[in-house]
Amino acid sequence: MRQKAEDLAEKLDPKEFDATDGWFHRWRRRENDVFKQTKGQQKSADKAAADQWIEKEWLKLIASYASKDVYNADESGLSHIAST
């Protein structure tokens, strides 16, 4: 996440920006970003409803964005942190 912030800052051309540990922790606190592991039984996801939503709603939602403006969170590697 820090690397992404620095990459974005470079594109925006700020005078000075460094995604320090302090910056990162303040950002996480401000955004209420926490890493949690779920424990115990979890309800099953409704896969059919999710597939239907992707086919209908997702396509309408992303149609208003250019492909260059869409960021895939999988690229950050952060999705693997939550599952460990």
PDB file of N, CA, C and O in Angstrom:
ATOM      1  N   MET A   1       0.826  -1.176   0.000  1.00  0.00           N
ATOM      2  CA  MET A   1       0.000   0.000   0.000  1.00  0.00           C
ATOM      3  C   MET A   1       0.878   1.250   0.000  1.00  0.00           C
ATOM      4  O   MET A   1       0.591   2.233  -0.684  1.00  0.00           O
ATOM      5  N   ARG A   2       1.942   1.187   0.776  1.00  0.00           N
ATOM      6  CA  ARG A   2       2.843   2.341   0.825  1.00  0.00           C
ATOM      7  C   ARG A   2       3.462   2.587  -0.551  1.00  0.00           C
ATOM      8  O   ARG A   2       3.593   3.735  -0.976  1.00  0.00           O
ATOM      9  N   GLN A   3       3.839   1.519  -1.241  1.00  0.00           N
ATOM     10  CA  GLN A   3       4.433   1.677  -2.571  1.00  0.00           C
ATOM     11  C   GLN A   3       3.429   2.294  -3.535  1.00  0.00           C
ATOM     12  O   GLN A   3       3.790   3.154  -4.339  1.00  0.00           O
ATOM     13  N   LYS A   4       2.180   1.867  -3.462  1.00  0.00           N
ATOM     14  CA  LYS A   4       1.139   2.434  -4.327  1.00  0.00           C
ATOM     15  C   LYS A   4       0.960   3.921  -4.036  1.00  0.00           C
ATOM     16  O   LYS A   4       0.802   4.717  -4.961  1.00  0.00           O
ATOM     17  N   ALA A   5       0.984   4.304  -2.753  1.00  0.00           N
ATOM     18  CA  ALA A   5       0.850   5.714  -2.380  1.00  0.00           C
ATOM     19  C   ALA A   5       2.008   6.526  -2.948  1.00  0.00           C
ATOM     20  O   ALA A   5       1.803   7.634  -3.444  1.00  0.00           O
ATOM     21  N   GLU A   6       3.215   5.986  -2.880  1.00  0.00           N
ATOM     22  CA  GLU A   6       4.368   6.703  -3.421  1.00  0.00           C
ATOM     23  C   GLU A   6       4.293   6.799  -4.943  1.00  0.00           C
ATOM     24  O   GLU A   6       4.649   7.827  -5.519  1.00  0.00           O
ATOM     25  N   ASP A   7       3.829   5.728  -5.597  1.00  0.00           N
ATOM     26  CA  ASP A   7       3.658   5.762  -7.054  1.00  0.00           C
ATOM     27  C   ASP A   7       2.645   6.824  -7.455  1.00  0.00           C
ATOM     28  O   ASP A   7       2.868   7.579  -8.402  1.00  0.00           O
ATOM     29  N   LEU A   8       1.532   6.880  -6.733  1.00  0.00           N
ATOM     30  CA  LEU A   8       0.499   7.868  -7.028  1.00  0.00           C
ATOM     31  C   LEU A   8       1.022   9.278  -6.783  1.00  0.00           C
ATOM     32  O   LEU A   8       0.774  10.184  -7.578  1.00  0.00           O
ATOM     33  N   ALA A   9       1.738   9.460  -5.692  1.00  0.00           N
ATOM     34  CA  ALA A   9       2.295  10.779  -5.377  1.00  0.00           C
ATOM     35  C   ALA A   9       3.270  11.223  -6.465  1.00  0.00           C
ATOM     36  O   ALA A   9       3.318  12.401  -6.820  1.00  0.00           O
ATOM     37  N   GLU A  10       4.038  10.283  -6.988  1.00  0.00           N
ATOM     38  CA  GLU A  10       4.984  10.622  -8.061  1.00  0.00           C
ATOM     39  C   GLU A  10       4.243  11.108  -9.307  1.00  0.00           C
ATOM     40  O   GLU A  10       4.683  12.044  -9.974  1.00  0.00           O
ATOM     41  N   LYS A  11       3.122  10.468  -9.611  1.00  0.00           N
ATOM     42  CA  LYS A  11       2.327  10.874 -10.776  1.00  0.00           C
ATOM     43  C   LYS A  11       1.686  12.242 -10.562  1.00  0.00           C
ATOM     44  O   LYS A  11       1.518  13.009 -11.511  1.00  0.00           O
ATOM     45  N   LEU A  12       1.325  12.550  -9.302  1.00  0.00           N
ATOM     46  CA  LEU A  12       0.694  13.830  -8.999  1.00  0.00           C
ATOM     47  C   LEU A  12       1.725  14.936  -8.821  1.00  0.00           C
ATOM     48  O   LEU A  12       1.371  16.114  -8.764  1.00  0.00           O
ATOM     49  N   ASP A  13       2.994  14.563  -8.733  1.00  0.00           N
ATOM     50  CA  ASP A  13       4.115  15.490  -8.657  1.00  0.00           C
ATOM     51  C   ASP A  13       4.052  16.415  -7.445  1.00  0.00           C
ATOM     52  O   ASP A  13       4.075  17.636  -7.602  1.00  0.00           O
ATOM     53  N   PRO A  14       3.973  15.850  -6.232  1.00  0.00           N
ATOM     54  CA  PRO A  14       4.028  16.712  -5.057  1.00  0.00           C
ATOM     55  C   PRO A  14       5.472  17.151  -4.795  1.00  0.00           C
ATOM     56  O   PRO A  14       6.414  16.572  -5.335  1.00  0.00           O
ATOM     57  N   LYS A  15       5.626  18.158  -3.978  1.00  0.00           N
ATOM     58  CA  LYS A  15       6.974  18.636  -3.657  1.00  0.00           C
ATOM     59  C   LYS A  15       7.761  17.554  -2.931  1.00  0.00           C
ATOM     60  O   LYS A  15       8.832  17.149  -3.383  1.00  0.00           O
ATOM     61  N   GLU A  16       7.233  17.092  -1.815  1.00  0.00           N
ATOM     62  CA  GLU A  16       7.900  16.044  -1.048  1.00  0.00           C
ATOM     63  C   GLU A  16       6.837  15.120  -0.458  1.00  0.00           C
ATOM     64  O   GLU A  16       5.886  15.582   0.173  1.00  0.00           O
ATOM     65  N   PHE A  17       6.999  13.839  -0.661  1.00  0.00           N
ATOM     66  CA  PHE A  17       6.100  12.864  -0.056  1.00  0.00           C
ATOM     67  C   PHE A  17       6.887  11.599   0.187  1.00  0.00           C
ATOM     68  O   PHE A  17       7.592  11.113  -0.698  1.00  0.00           O
ATOM     69  N   ASP A  18       6.767  11.069   1.382  1.00  0.00           N
ATOM     70  CA  ASP A  18       7.402   9.817   1.726  1.00  0.00           C
ATOM     71  C   ASP A  18       6.400   9.014   2.537  1.00  0.00           C
ATOM     72  O   ASP A  18       5.960   9.454   3.600  1.00  0.00           O
ATOM     73  N   ALA A  19       6.045   7.859   2.048  1.00  0.00           N
ATOM     74  CA  ALA A  19       5.066   7.014   2.736  1.00  0.00           C
ATOM     75  C   ALA A  19       5.777   6.287   3.880  1.00  0.00           C
ATOM     76  O   ALA A  19       6.077   5.097   3.780  1.00  0.00           O
ATOM     77  N   THR A  20       6.040   7.007   4.952  1.00  0.00           N
ATOM     78  CA  THR A  20       6.732   6.450   6.107  1.00  0.00           C
ATOM     79  C   THR A  20       5.822   5.514   6.884  1.00  0.00           C
ATOM     80  O   THR A  20       4.624   5.432   6.610  1.00  0.00           O
ATOM     81  N   ASP A  21       6.393   4.810   7.854  1.00  0.00           N
ATOM     82  CA  ASP A  21       5.581   3.957   8.723  1.00  0.00           C
ATOM     83  C   ASP A  21       4.536   4.792   9.456  1.00  0.00           C
ATOM     84  O   ASP A  21       3.388   4.372   9.598  1.00  0.00           O
ATOM     85  N   GLY A  22       4.937   5.979   9.923  1.00  0.00           N
ATOM     86  CA  GLY A  22       3.994   6.856  10.619  1.00  0.00           C
ATOM     87  C   GLY A  22       2.839   7.261   9.732  1.00  0.00           C
ATOM     88  O   GLY A  22       1.685   7.234  10.161  1.00  0.00           O
ATOM     89  N   TRP A  23       3.138   7.640   8.482  1.00  0.00           N
ATOM     90  CA  TRP A  23       2.087   8.006   7.536  1.00  0.00           C
ATOM     91  C   TRP A  23       1.134   6.834   7.341  1.00  0.00           C
ATOM     92  O   TRP A  23      -0.087   6.992   7.368  1.00  0.00           O
ATOM     93  N   PHE A  24       1.719   5.654   7.144  1.00  0.00           N
ATOM     94  CA  PHE A  24       0.910   4.468   6.882  1.00  0.00           C
ATOM     95  C   PHE A  24       0.006   4.146   8.071  1.00  0.00           C
ATOM     96  O   PHE A  24      -1.173   3.853   7.871  1.00  0.00           O
ATOM     97  N   HIS A  25       0.514   4.190   9.290  1.00  0.00           N
ATOM     98  CA  HIS A  25      -0.295   3.879  10.471  1.00  0.00           C
ATOM     99  C   HIS A  25      -1.391   4.917  10.691  1.00  0.00           C
ATOM    100  O   HIS A  25      -2.507   4.569  11.080  1.00  0.00           O
ATOM    101  N   ARG A  26      -1.081   6.186  10.446  1.00  0.00           N
ATOM    102  CA  ARG A  26      -2.120   7.225  10.565  1.00  0.00           C
ATOM    103  C   ARG A  26      -3.198   7.018   9.500  1.00  0.00           C
ATOM    104  O   ARG A  26      -4.385   7.193   9.774  1.00  0.00           O
ATOM    105  N   TRP A  27      -2.782   6.645   8.281  1.00  0.00           N
ATOM    106  CA  TRP A  27      -3.747   6.383   7.213  1.00  0.00           C
ATOM    107  C   TRP A  27      -4.645   5.212   7.595  1.00  0.00           C
ATOM    108  O   TRP A  27      -5.862   5.290   7.427  1.00  0.00           O
ATOM    109  N   ARG A  28      -4.069   4.134   8.102  1.00  0.00           N
ATOM    110  CA  ARG A  28      -4.863   2.964   8.498  1.00  0.00           C
ATOM    111  C   ARG A  28      -5.853   3.325   9.600  1.00  0.00           C
ATOM    112  O   ARG A  28      -7.004   2.890   9.567  1.00  0.00           O
ATOM    113  N   ARG A  29      -5.410   4.122  10.583  1.00  0.00           N
ATOM    114  CA  ARG A  29      -6.291   4.521  11.674  1.00  0.00           C
ATOM    115  C   ARG A  29      -7.422   5.403  11.139  1.00  0.00           C
ATOM    116  O   ARG A  29      -8.581   5.216  11.509  1.00  0.00           O
ATOM    117  N   ARG A  30      -7.091   6.363  10.270  1.00  0.00           N
ATOM    118  CA  ARG A  30      -8.085   7.276   9.712  1.00  0.00           C
ATOM    119  C   ARG A  30      -9.117   6.522   8.871  1.00  0.00           C
ATOM    120  O   ARG A  30     -10.304   6.843   8.914  1.00  0.00           O
ATOM    121  N   GLU A  31      -8.672   5.529   8.112  1.00  0.00           N
ATOM    122  CA  GLU A  31      -9.579   4.770   7.240  1.00  0.00           C
ATOM    123  C   GLU A  31     -10.192   3.557   7.938  1.00  0.00           C
ATOM    124  O   GLU A  31     -10.958   2.805   7.335  1.00  0.00           O
ATOM    125  N   ASN A  32      -9.849   3.374   9.213  1.00  0.00           N
ATOM    126  CA  ASN A  32     -10.332   2.224   9.977  1.00  0.00           C
ATOM    127  C   ASN A  32      -9.991   0.920   9.261  1.00  0.00           C
ATOM    128  O   ASN A  32     -10.816   0.011   9.167  1.00  0.00           O
ATOM    129  N   ASP A  33      -8.769   0.847   8.763  1.00  0.00           N
ATOM    130  CA  ASP A  33      -8.286  -0.317   8.023  1.00  0.00           C
ATOM    131  C   ASP A  33      -7.614  -1.269   9.000  1.00  0.00           C
ATOM    132  O   ASP A  33      -6.598  -0.926   9.604  1.00  0.00           O
ATOM    133  N   VAL A  34      -8.173  -2.460   9.159  1.00  0.00           N
ATOM    134  CA  VAL A  34      -7.611  -3.437  10.080  1.00  0.00           C
ATOM    135  C   VAL A  34      -7.483  -4.783   9.380  1.00  0.00           C
ATOM    136  O   VAL A  34      -8.240  -5.101   8.463  1.00  0.00           O
ATOM    137  N   PHE A  35      -6.516  -5.556   9.830  1.00  0.00           N
ATOM    138  CA  PHE A  35      -6.346  -6.910   9.314  1.00  0.00           C
ATOM    139  C   PHE A  35      -6.911  -7.858  10.359  1.00  0.00           C
ATOM    140  O   PHE A  35      -6.438  -7.898  11.495  1.00  0.00           O
ATOM    141  N   LYS A  36      -7.913  -8.612   9.975  1.00  0.00           N
ATOM    142  CA  LYS A  36      -8.548  -9.532  10.916  1.00  0.00           C
ATOM    143  C   LYS A  36      -8.641 -10.912  10.288  1.00  0.00           C
ATOM    144  O   LYS A  36      -8.759 -11.063   9.072  1.00  0.00           O
ATOM    145  N   GLN A  37      -8.583 -11.904  11.147  1.00  0.00           N
ATOM    146  CA  GLN A  37      -8.848 -13.259  10.703  1.00  0.00           C
ATOM    147  C   GLN A  37     -10.205 -13.648  11.272  1.00  0.00           C
ATOM    148  O   GLN A  37     -10.481 -13.449  12.455  1.00  0.00           O
ATOM    149  N   THR A  38     -11.036 -14.200  10.416  1.00  0.00           N
ATOM    150  CA  THR A  38     -12.337 -14.648  10.904  1.00  0.00           C
ATOM    151  C   THR A  38     -12.166 -16.005  11.563  1.00  0.00           C
ATOM    152  O   THR A  38     -11.375 -16.835  11.115  1.00  0.00           O
ATOM    153  N   LYS A  39     -12.907 -16.215  12.617  1.00  0.00           N
ATOM    154  CA  LYS A  39     -12.824 -17.472  13.353  1.00  0.00           C
ATOM    155  C   LYS A  39     -14.214 -18.040  13.525  1.00  0.00           C
ATOM    156  O   LYS A  39     -15.208 -17.314  13.495  1.00  0.00           O
ATOM    157  N   GLY A  40     -14.271 -19.328  13.704  1.00  0.00           N
ATOM    158  CA  GLY A  40     -15.554 -19.970  13.898  1.00  0.00           C
ATOM    159  C   GLY A  40     -16.230 -20.252  12.559  1.00  0.00           C
ATOM    160  O   GLY A  40     -15.623 -20.120  11.496  1.00  0.00           O
ATOM    161  N   GLN A  41     -17.478 -20.635  12.635  1.00  0.00           N
ATOM    162  CA  GLN A  41     -18.212 -20.958  11.417  1.00  0.00           C
ATOM    163  C   GLN A  41     -18.578 -19.697  10.661  1.00  0.00           C
ATOM    164  O   GLN A  41     -18.891 -18.661  11.247  1.00  0.00           O
ATOM    165  N   GLN A  42     -18.531 -19.811   9.361  1.00  0.00           N
ATOM    166  CA  GLN A  42     -18.916 -18.695   8.512  1.00  0.00           C
ATOM    167  C   GLN A  42     -20.071 -19.146   7.640  1.00  0.00           C
ATOM    168  O   GLN A  42     -20.168 -20.315   7.264  1.00  0.00           O
ATOM    169  N   LYS A  43     -20.936 -18.214   7.328  1.00  0.00           N
ATOM    170  CA  LYS A  43     -22.052 -18.551   6.453  1.00  0.00           C
ATOM    171  C   LYS A  43     -21.539 -18.745   5.031  1.00  0.00           C
ATOM    172  O   LYS A  43     -20.558 -18.121   4.628  1.00  0.00           O
ATOM    173  N   SER A  44     -22.190 -19.590   4.295  1.00  0.00           N
ATOM    174  CA  SER A  44     -21.817 -19.814   2.909  1.00  0.00           C
ATOM    175  C   SER A  44     -22.269 -18.645   2.058  1.00  0.00           C
ATOM    176  O   SER A  44     -23.320 -18.051   2.300  1.00  0.00           O
ATOM    177  N   ALA A  45     -21.471 -18.324   1.067  1.00  0.00           N
ATOM    178  CA  ALA A  45     -21.822 -17.248   0.147  1.00  0.00           C
ATOM    179  C   ALA A  45     -22.858 -17.744  -0.850  1.00  0.00           C
ATOM    180  O   ALA A  45     -22.875 -18.922  -1.205  1.00  0.00           O
ATOM    181  N   ASP A  46     -23.709 -16.853  -1.293  1.00  0.00           N
ATOM    182  CA  ASP A  46     -24.706 -17.174  -2.311  1.00  0.00           C
ATOM    183  C   ASP A  46     -24.054 -16.962  -3.671  1.00  0.00           C
ATOM    184  O   ASP A  46     -24.140 -15.879  -4.251  1.00  0.00           O
ATOM    185  N   LYS A  47     -23.400 -18.006  -4.172  1.00  0.00           N
ATOM    186  CA  LYS A  47     -22.637 -17.901  -5.415  1.00  0.00           C
ATOM    187  C   LYS A  47     -23.528 -17.549  -6.595  1.00  0.00           C
ATOM    188  O   LYS A  47     -23.125 -16.760  -7.450  1.00  0.00           O
ATOM    189  N   ALA A  48     -24.709 -18.106  -6.663  1.00  0.00           N
ATOM    190  CA  ALA A  48     -25.611 -17.818  -7.776  1.00  0.00           C
ATOM    191  C   ALA A  48     -25.985 -16.336  -7.809  1.00  0.00           C
ATOM    192  O   ALA A  48     -26.015 -15.722  -8.876  1.00  0.00           O
ATOM    193  N   ALA A  49     -26.269 -15.762  -6.635  1.00  0.00           N
ATOM    194  CA  ALA A  49     -26.620 -14.343  -6.574  1.00  0.00           C
ATOM    195  C   ALA A  49     -25.415 -13.475  -6.945  1.00  0.00           C
ATOM    196  O   ALA A  49     -25.565 -12.459  -7.624  1.00  0.00           O
ATOM    197  N   ALA A  50     -24.239 -13.872  -6.505  1.00  0.00           N
ATOM    198  CA  ALA A  50     -23.026 -13.115  -6.847  1.00  0.00           C
ATOM    199  C   ALA A  50     -22.776 -13.152  -8.350  1.00  0.00           C
ATOM    200  O   ALA A  50     -22.460 -12.127  -8.953  1.00  0.00           O
ATOM    201  N   ASP A  51     -22.914 -14.309  -8.948  1.00  0.00           N
ATOM    202  CA  ASP A  51     -22.722 -14.424 -10.401  1.00  0.00           C
ATOM    203  C   ASP A  51     -23.739 -13.577 -11.159  1.00  0.00           C
ATOM    204  O   ASP A  51     -23.405 -12.930 -12.152  1.00  0.00           O
ATOM    205  N   GLN A  52     -24.974 -13.588 -10.683  1.00  0.00           N
ATOM    206  CA  GLN A  52     -26.021 -12.793 -11.323  1.00  0.00           C
ATOM    207  C   GLN A  52     -25.712 -11.298 -11.193  1.00  0.00           C
ATOM    208  O   GLN A  52     -25.908 -10.546 -12.148  1.00  0.00           O
ATOM    209  N   TRP A  53     -25.237 -10.866 -10.037  1.00  0.00           N
ATOM    210  CA  TRP A  53     -24.892  -9.463  -9.830  1.00  0.00           C
ATOM    211  C   TRP A  53     -23.765  -9.049 -10.765  1.00  0.00           C
ATOM    212  O   TRP A  53     -23.805  -7.964 -11.347  1.00  0.00           O
ATOM    213  N   ILE A  54     -22.759  -9.910 -10.912  1.00  0.00           N
ATOM    214  CA  ILE A  54     -21.640  -9.593 -11.802  1.00  0.00           C
ATOM    215  C   ILE A  54     -22.121  -9.460 -13.245  1.00  0.00           C
ATOM    216  O   ILE A  54     -21.707  -8.549 -13.962  1.00  0.00           O
ATOM    217  N   GLU A  55     -22.986 -10.359 -13.661  1.00  0.00           N
ATOM    218  CA  GLU A  55     -23.475 -10.322 -15.042  1.00  0.00           C
ATOM    219  C   GLU A  55     -24.314  -9.073 -15.320  1.00  0.00           C
ATOM    220  O   GLU A  55     -24.251  -8.529 -16.422  1.00  0.00           O
ATOM    221  N   LYS A  56     -25.090  -8.614 -14.353  1.00  0.00           N
ATOM    222  CA  LYS A  56     -26.001  -7.494 -14.592  1.00  0.00           C
ATOM    223  C   LYS A  56     -25.454  -6.167 -14.072  1.00  0.00           C
ATOM    224  O   LYS A  56     -25.250  -5.236 -14.851  1.00  0.00           O
ATOM    225  N   GLU A  57     -25.218  -6.073 -12.782  1.00  0.00           N
ATOM    226  CA  GLU A  57     -24.878  -4.805 -12.153  1.00  0.00           C
ATOM    227  C   GLU A  57     -23.429  -4.387 -12.382  1.00  0.00           C
ATOM    228  O   GLU A  57     -23.167  -3.215 -12.654  1.00  0.00           O
ATOM    229  N   TRP A  58     -22.491  -5.313 -12.280  1.00  0.00           N
ATOM    230  CA  TRP A  58     -21.074  -4.973 -12.416  1.00  0.00           C
ATOM    231  C   TRP A  58     -20.775  -4.361 -13.783  1.00  0.00           C
ATOM    232  O   TRP A  58     -20.043  -3.376 -13.877  1.00  0.00           O
ATOM    233  N   LEU A  59     -21.326  -4.927 -14.815  1.00  0.00           N
ATOM    234  CA  LEU A  59     -21.076  -4.403 -16.162  1.00  0.00           C
ATOM    235  C   LEU A  59     -21.605  -2.978 -16.309  1.00  0.00           C
ATOM    236  O   LEU A  59     -20.974  -2.143 -16.956  1.00  0.00           O
ATOM    237  N   LYS A  60     -22.768  -2.701 -15.707  1.00  0.00           N
ATOM    238  CA  LYS A  60     -23.301  -1.334 -15.748  1.00  0.00           C
ATOM    239  C   LYS A  60     -22.402  -0.391 -14.941  1.00  0.00           C
ATOM    240  O   LYS A  60     -22.169   0.748 -15.345  1.00  0.00           O
ATOM    241  N   LEU A  61     -21.909  -0.862 -13.824  1.00  0.00           N
ATOM    242  CA  LEU A  61     -21.089  -0.036 -12.946  1.00  0.00           C
ATOM    243  C   LEU A  61     -19.765   0.345 -13.606  1.00  0.00           C
ATOM    244  O   LEU A  61     -19.378   1.513 -13.574  1.00  0.00           O
ATOM    245  N   ILE A  62     -19.075  -0.605 -14.195  1.00  0.00           N
ATOM    246  CA  ILE A  62     -17.758  -0.306 -14.765  1.00  0.00           C
ATOM    247  C   ILE A  62     -17.846   0.358 -16.135  1.00  0.00           C
ATOM    248  O   ILE A  62     -16.844   0.870 -16.634  1.00  0.00           O
ATOM    249  N   ALA A  63     -19.001   0.359 -16.737  1.00  0.00           N
ATOM    250  CA  ALA A  63     -19.146   0.970 -18.063  1.00  0.00           C
ATOM    251  C   ALA A  63     -18.840   2.465 -18.038  1.00  0.00           C
ATOM    252  O   ALA A  63     -18.466   3.033 -19.064  1.00  0.00           O
ATOM    253  N   SER A  64     -18.991   3.101 -16.896  1.00  0.00           N
ATOM    254  CA  SER A  64     -18.764   4.542 -16.811  1.00  0.00           C
ATOM    255  C   SER A  64     -17.293   4.896 -16.568  1.00  0.00           C
ATOM    256  O   SER A  64     -16.958   6.077 -16.467  1.00  0.00           O
ATOM    257  N   TYR A  65     -16.417   3.902 -16.473  1.00  0.00           N
ATOM    258  CA  TYR A  65     -15.000   4.138 -16.224  1.00  0.00           C
ATOM    259  C   TYR A  65     -14.153   3.683 -17.403  1.00  0.00           C
ATOM    260  O   TYR A  65     -14.460   2.684 -18.053  1.00  0.00           O
ATOM    261  N   ALA A  66     -13.094   4.417 -17.670  1.00  0.00           N
ATOM    262  CA  ALA A  66     -12.119   3.982 -18.668  1.00  0.00           C
ATOM    263  C   ALA A  66     -11.281   2.876 -18.043  1.00  0.00           C
ATOM    264  O   ALA A  66     -11.067   2.875 -16.831  1.00  0.00           O
ATOM    265  N   SER A  67     -10.807   1.942 -18.848  1.00  0.00           N
ATOM    266  CA  SER A  67     -10.044   0.818 -18.309  1.00  0.00           C
ATOM    267  C   SER A  67      -8.781   1.285 -17.581  1.00  0.00           C
ATOM    268  O   SER A  67      -8.327   0.618 -16.651  1.00  0.00           O
ATOM    269  N   LYS A  68      -8.211   2.417 -17.990  1.00  0.00           N
ATOM    270  CA  LYS A  68      -7.010   2.930 -17.314  1.00  0.00           C
ATOM    271  C   LYS A  68      -7.314   3.443 -15.912  1.00  0.00           C
ATOM    272  O   LYS A  68      -6.401   3.626 -15.107  1.00  0.00           O
ATOM    273  N   ASP A  69      -8.602   3.678 -15.611  1.00  0.00           N
ATOM    274  CA  ASP A  69      -8.998   4.185 -14.305  1.00  0.00           C
ATOM    275  C   ASP A  69      -9.432   3.083 -13.338  1.00  0.00           C
ATOM    276  O   ASP A  69      -9.850   3.373 -12.217  1.00  0.00           O
ATOM    277  N   VAL A  70      -9.336   1.842 -13.757  1.00  0.00           N
ATOM    278  CA  VAL A  70      -9.760   0.723 -12.921  1.00  0.00           C
ATOM    279  C   VAL A  70      -8.515   0.072 -12.329  1.00  0.00           C
ATOM    280  O   VAL A  70      -7.590  -0.283 -13.059  1.00  0.00           O
ATOM    281  N   TYR A  71      -8.490  -0.084 -11.002  1.00  0.00           N
ATOM    282  CA  TYR A  71      -7.360  -0.681 -10.304  1.00  0.00           C
ATOM    283  C   TYR A  71      -7.777  -2.028  -9.744  1.00  0.00           C
ATOM    284  O   TYR A  71      -8.803  -2.137  -9.074  1.00  0.00           O
ATOM    285  N   ASN A  72      -6.993  -3.039 -10.015  1.00  0.00           N
ATOM    286  CA  ASN A  72      -7.261  -4.375  -9.525  1.00  0.00           C
ATOM    287  C   ASN A  72      -6.493  -4.574  -8.229  1.00  0.00           C
ATOM    288  O   ASN A  72      -5.262  -4.581  -8.241  1.00  0.00           O
ATOM    289  N   ALA A  73      -7.189  -4.735  -7.116  1.00  0.00           N
ATOM    290  CA  ALA A  73      -6.532  -4.874  -5.816  1.00  0.00           C
ATOM    291  C   ALA A  73      -5.656  -6.115  -5.748  1.00  0.00           C
ATOM    292  O   ALA A  73      -4.732  -6.165  -4.936  1.00  0.00           O
ATOM    293  N   ASP A  74      -5.919  -7.108  -6.574  1.00  0.00           N
ATOM    294  CA  ASP A  74      -5.068  -8.299  -6.593  1.00  0.00           C
ATOM    295  C   ASP A  74      -3.628  -7.939  -6.959  1.00  0.00           C
ATOM    296  O   ASP A  74      -2.691  -8.621  -6.544  1.00  0.00           O
ATOM    297  N   GLU A  75      -3.452  -6.871  -7.733  1.00  0.00           N
ATOM    298  CA  GLU A  75      -2.116  -6.473  -8.151  1.00  0.00           C
ATOM    299  C   GLU A  75      -1.270  -6.007  -6.982  1.00  0.00           C
ATOM    300  O   GLU A  75      -0.042  -6.047  -7.063  1.00  0.00           O
ATOM    301  N   SER A  76      -1.886  -5.568  -5.907  1.00  0.00           N
ATOM    302  CA  SER A  76      -1.144  -5.047  -4.760  1.00  0.00           C
ATOM    303  C   SER A  76      -0.597  -6.156  -3.875  1.00  0.00           C
ATOM    304  O   SER A  76       0.338  -5.926  -3.107  1.00  0.00           O
ATOM    305  N   GLY A  77      -1.158  -7.341  -3.968  1.00  0.00           N
ATOM    306  CA  GLY A  77      -0.752  -8.425  -3.090  1.00  0.00           C
ATOM    307  C   GLY A  77      -1.424  -8.358  -1.728  1.00  0.00           C
ATOM    308  O   GLY A  77      -1.237  -9.258  -0.909  1.00  0.00           O
ATOM    309  N   LEU A  78      -2.203  -7.312  -1.467  1.00  0.00           N
ATOM    310  CA  LEU A  78      -2.837  -7.159  -0.160  1.00  0.00           C
ATOM    311  C   LEU A  78      -3.949  -8.179   0.060  1.00  0.00           C
ATOM    312  O   LEU A  78      -4.274  -8.502   1.203  1.00  0.00           O
ATOM    313  N   SER A  79      -4.527  -8.683  -1.008  1.00  0.00           N
ATOM    314  CA  SER A  79      -5.606  -9.656  -0.843  1.00  0.00           C
ATOM    315  C   SER A  79      -5.082 -10.944  -0.214  1.00  0.00           C
ATOM    316  O   SER A  79      -5.848 -11.689   0.397  1.00  0.00           O
ATOM    317  N   HIS A  80      -3.798 -11.209  -0.355  1.00  0.00           N
ATOM    318  CA  HIS A  80      -3.218 -12.426   0.219  1.00  0.00           C
ATOM    319  C   HIS A  80      -2.942 -12.274   1.708  1.00  0.00           C
ATOM    320  O   HIS A  80      -2.867 -13.270   2.427  1.00  0.00           O
ATOM    321  N   ILE A  81      -2.791 -11.055   2.172  1.00  0.00           N
ATOM    322  CA  ILE A  81      -2.531 -10.796   3.588  1.00  0.00           C
ATOM    323  C   ILE A  81      -3.744 -11.210   4.415  1.00  0.00           C
ATOM    324  O   ILE A  81      -3.608 -11.838   5.465  1.00  0.00           O
ATOM    325  N   ALA A  82      -4.932 -10.850   3.929  1.00  0.00           N
ATOM    326  CA  ALA A  82      -6.151 -11.118   4.690  1.00  0.00           C
ATOM    327  C   ALA A  82      -6.432 -12.612   4.802  1.00  0.00           C
ATOM    328  O   ALA A  82      -7.085 -13.042   5.752  1.00  0.00           O
ATOM    329  N   SER A  83      -5.955 -13.404   3.860  1.00  0.00           N
ATOM    330  CA  SER A  83      -6.275 -14.823   3.869  1.00  0.00           C
ATOM    331  C   SER A  83      -5.255 -15.653   4.635  1.00  0.00           C
ATOM    332  O   SER A  83      -5.428 -16.864   4.770  1.00  0.00           O
ATOM    333  N   THR A  84      -4.199 -15.026   5.137  1.00  0.00           N
ATOM    334  CA  THR A  84      -3.174 -15.801   5.846  1.00  0.00           C
ATOM    335  C   THR A  84      -3.443 -15.851   7.324  1.00  0.00           C
ATOM    336  O   THR A  84      -2.678 -16.463   8.070  1.00  0.00           O
TER     337      THR A  84
END
